[in-house]
Amino acid sequence: MADREQARKEKEIIVMGLSLSYAIGVGLFAAIRYFNHEYVVATLDVVLAAFGLYVFVYVLKTRSTKFPGLAIAIISVIGTIATIALKGAEQVYWAYPSVALVFYLLPTRQALLIWGVTATIILIQLIDLPSIKLISIAMTILITSFFCHLFSSTMNDQHNRLRHIANQDVLTQVKNRRAFNHDAAMLERSPDFVTAILFDLDNFKQVNDTYGHATGDQVLKDVTLLVNQFVTGNEHLYRIGGDEFAILCQGKDFDHAYQLANTIHQEFSQSTINQEHNITLSLAVAQKEMDESINEWLNRLDSALYKAKKSGRNQIVKAIRY
């Protein structure tokens, strides 16, 4: 949960910083233009600066970044086009910070679409310039756009790769505890059924003590492969840590989750894992109630698993809310 909040906070800071910088920068130009009696363009700058300030305040209060990022990018390119239309070709320099802003704030494909349309409009506006000057502007915009796109694509690829690594268990190649906490939190206000199965391996420590950790690691991989055969649709398997696993079932009610737990329990009891190492499963099943927080739900689930372990193991416990 802390990692998720920190990542979200960093994105907020980026959007807030860019929108505030945009508001201050354009606001300064508005003051200069009013001083020079360029009232029409100055008024446009005031509107753009005010919008940048609005985005800053919006993100500060709502902590939402998806709409504000798109909004500040669009208002930036609209401002560039409008300024060129009002003041002429010398205002083309505003295109360069705009292209950086667009590619920095938006997903690569969205940025390509918006900036492609914007660059085309700008070049049409400058069509009456001498050929050599128009070509120079077109080439510099093209080169700047290429490098911004390259930077954006590389940054997004690295971000996606790091996010995948951060959310995946290295040993079993399923999602890890961090991913579980994130996905569970995303279901906090879901109107659909949300259920979960929490389970761990009985007597797993004996495997490590008797055969070594290499064998223990292979058992965990085999467990993952077996359980994943029965996980479908909006169901995801996670390794919470050690020999403890969880399955999140979105849009599935308690009966479905309990039946899934029962299937896994029966199949595991007949598996070679059980026969070779005398390992069994203890499982707990719980459906989240609408008026129940994520923490309350998961604590109820954890308590039920503890009960299963203390009551003889190798069983399924229903985590009923009383």
Residue pairs with C-beta under 8 A, 6 or more apart in sequence:
1 181
1 182
1 185
3 166
3 178
3 182
4 181
4 182
4 185
8 63
8 65
11 65
12 59
12 60
12 63
12 65
14 65
15 55
15 59
15 65
15 68
15 69
15 72
15 105
16 56
16 59
16 60
18 72
18 101
18 104
18 105
19 52
19 53
19 55
19 56
19 59
19 68
19 72
20 52
20 53
20 56
22 48
22 49
22 52
22 72
22 76
22 101
23 49
23 50
23 51
23 52
23 53
23 56
24 49
26 45
26 48
26 49
26 52
26 79
27 45
27 46
27 49
29 45
30 42
30 43
30 45
30 46
30 49
31 42
33 39
33 41
33 42
33 45
34 42
38 87
40 86
41 83
41 86
41 87
44 79
44 82
44 83
44 86
45 79
48 75
48 76
48 79
51 71
51 72
51 75
52 72
52 75
55 68
55 71
55 72
58 64
58 68
59 65
59 68
69 105
69 106
70 105
70 106
70 110
72 101
72 105
73 101
73 102
73 105
73 106
73 111
73 114
74 114
76 97
76 98
76 101
76 102
77 98
77 102
77 114
77 115
77 118
79 94
79 98
80 91
80 94
80 95
80 98
80 118
80 122
81 118
81 121
81 122
81 125
83 91
83 94
84 91
84 92
84 94
84 122
84 125
84 126
85 125
89 125
89 126
89 129
89 133
89 137
92 122
92 126
92 137
95 118
95 119
95 122
95 141
96 140
96 141
96 144
98 118
99 115
99 119
99 141
99 144
99 145
99 148
100 144
100 148
102 111
102 114
102 115
102 118
102 148
103 111
103 115
103 145
103 148
103 149
103 151
103 152
104 148
104 152
105 111
106 114
107 156
108 149
108 152
108 153
108 156
111 148
111 149
111 152
112 149
115 145
119 141
119 142
119 145
122 141
123 134
123 137
123 138
123 141
126 134
126 137
127 134
129 137
166 178
167 175
167 176
167 178
167 179
167 182
168 174
168 175
168 176
168 179
169 175
169 176
169 238
169 239
171 217
171 220
171 221
171 239
172 220
172 221
172 223
172 224
172 239
173 224
174 224
174 228
174 237
174 238
174 239
175 183
175 236
175 237
175 238
175 239
176 238
176 239
176 240
177 238
177 239
177 240
177 241
179 238
180 238
180 240
180 246
180 248
183 236
183 238
183 248
184 196
184 248
184 294
184 298
185 294
187 194
187 248
187 250
187 288
187 294
188 293
188 294
190 250
192 250
192 251
193 249
193 250
193 251
193 252
193 253
193 254
193 287
194 248
194 249
194 250
194 251
194 287
194 288
195 248
195 249
195 252
195 253
195 254
195 256
195 257
195 285
195 286
195 287
195 288
196 246
196 247
196 248
196 249
196 257
196 285
196 286
196 288
196 297
196 298
196 301
197 246
197 247
197 249
197 257
197 260
197 261
197 264
197 283
197 284
197 285
198 240
198 244
198 245
198 246
198 283
198 284
198 286
198 301
198 302
198 304
198 305
199 244
199 245
199 246
199 261
199 264
199 281
199 282
199 283
199 284
199 305
200 242
200 243
200 244
200 245
200 281
200 282
200 305
200 309
201 219
201 223
201 243
201 279
201 280
201 281
202 279
202 280
202 281
202 282
202 309
202 313
202 314
203 277
203 278
203 279
203 280
203 313
204 216
204 219
204 242
204 243
204 279
206 277
206 278
207 215
207 216
207 219
207 277
207 279
208 215
208 216
211 277
219 273
219 277
219 279
220 239
220 243
222 271
222 272
222 273
223 245
223 268
223 273
224 237
224 239
224 245
226 264
226 267
226 268
226 271
226 273
227 237
227 245
227 247
227 264
227 268
228 237
229 267
230 260
230 263
230 264
230 267
231 237
231 247
231 260
233 251
234 249
234 250
234 251
234 252
235 247
235 248
235 249
235 250
235 252
235 260
236 247
236 248
237 245
237 246
237 247
238 245
238 246
238 247
238 248
239 245
240 246
247 257
247 260
249 256
249 257
249 260
252 260
253 287
254 285
254 286
254 287
254 318
257 285
257 287
258 285
258 316
258 318
261 283
261 285
261 316
262 316
264 281
264 283
265 281
265 283
265 316
268 274
268 280
268 281
269 280
269 281
269 314
273 279
274 280
280 313
280 314
281 314
282 305
282 308
282 309
282 313
282 314
282 315
282 317
283 305
283 308
283 315
283 316
283 317
284 301
284 302
284 304
284 305
284 307
284 308
284 316
284 317
284 318
284 319
285 301
285 304
285 316
285 317
285 318
285 319
286 297
286 300
286 301
286 304
286 318
286 319
286 321
288 294
288 297
289 297
289 321
292 300
292 321
300 319
300 321
301 319
303 319
304 317
304 318
304 319
305 317
307 317
308 315
308 316
308 317
311 317
